[in-house]
Amino acid sequence: MELVVGRVAKSHGIRGEVVVEVRTDEPEERFAVGAVLRGRKPRDKHLHEYTVEAAREHSGRLLLRLQGIDGREAADALRGVLFVVDSADLPPSDDPDEFYDHELEGLTVRIVAGRPDGGNEVGTVREVLHTAAGELLSLRPTGQERGELLVPFVTEIVPTVSVRDGVIEIDPPDGLLDPDFGEPPSKKKKSTEGKQ
């Protein structure tokens, strides 16, 4: 299974550098000088190899210079390229509380025991979202073909993860599993609230 470790956001400057959105906990290893990256456009199946000539941080972003990418036009052509690794090539984690995204995807999510709703199945993990505020589990609600529930992937809310058993247990605060939780009122609701 392919795992995305980075994405080319845009070119930088005129010498062919690219800005990379990092999606790995080990950027210093994955994007080290001399590393060979495998990349493809989002809908393309064919992988290309890119050798890192230089890597540096600039204003909190990773900038890479890749072999054979010598100018702005060539760098612009890489916009959107996803750098991937094969999950089979990843070593197992030494920390029992650390997981690769692909290990969590597809796991069943249920409420922890000890609550009135304990044991109820909530949904299935579709993907792990990495945001500036932290990781979120994107769930497909049980029994639905559409819809999404977002659960912060923090110990207080997600106390138990068992990849072996295929189950994640959550202890959500009130309202978190409400599909409208955190959503602003719709325009329709706003327009009728002021009328009497």
Disulfide bonds with the S-S distance in Angstrom:
none
